[in-house]
């Protein structure tokens, strides 16, 4: 049983290293290219904390959920502006 746990822990460590390296490089590059580094740090505290603190790495999933919600909101906005989608963005109203 301990052997299986050791193998799964090793696989997790490899996966974690493979995903954390690009995230760390991305954070460093974005910080370097930012015109105002202090503003970048103050506006991206959660992103930087996820890279720096291993305990907060599950927050990456929250970032993905936020991205999903933004994309869903964009689709609703585009449908409302173009008049497509079959119904009005106001609940209970239909387009005629």
N, C-alpha and C positions, 0 to 999 in steps of 0.2 A: 504494500500500500504506500509506503514511504517513497518507493521508486517512482510510482505514478505521480505523486505529488511533486517530486523533484523535477520530473520532466515537464509537467504543466507549469511549474514556477519558472523553469528555464525558458519555456516558450513564451510565457507572459513577459519576462524580462527582455527577451529579444524584440517582441512586438512593441513594448513600451519604448525601448531605445530607438527602434525604427521610426516610431511616430513622434517622439520628442525631439529628435535631432532636426528634422525639417521645421518644426514649430519654433524651436530655439533660433535657428538660422533666420527664419522669417521675422521674428521679433527683433533680432539684432539689426537686420537689414532695414526694416521699417523705421527703427529708432535712428539709425545712421542717416537715412534719407530724409527724415522729417526736418522741415525747416525750423521748427521750434521743439526741441527735445523735451523741455519741461512740460509743454502743452500736450505733447504726445503721451508722456508718462501719466499726466493727470487724467487724460481722457481714455486711457487704455489700461487702467489699473487691474481689472479682472484678467485681461489677456496676459499681462506681464506676470501676474500672480500665478496663473496656471502654469506658465513656463518655469517660474522660479521655485514654487512650492509643490512638491509631489503630492501632497495631501489634496490639493485643489484640482488635480488633473481630471477628475470626473466632471468638472464644470464645462469641459469641452462639449459635452452633450447639450448643456444648456445653450451654448452658443449656436449649435446646430438647430435647436428648436427655435431660437430667436430668428435665425435666418429663414427657417421654414415659414414662420408667421409673417415675416416681412414679404416674402415672395407671394404668400397667399393674399396679403393685403394689396399688393401691387396688381394682382389679377383682378381683384374686386374693383379697384380703382379704374383700371383700364376698361373693364366691362361697363362701369358706370359712365365713363366719359365717352365711350364709343356707342353706347346704347345697345350693345350686344349682351347676350346672356339671358334674354327672355324675361327678366323681371327687374323691377326697380330695386336699387340698393336700400330703399325704405321698406321696412317689413310690412307686409300686407298690401302693398301696392303692386299692380302689374302694369307692364307697358302696353299701350294700346295702339 
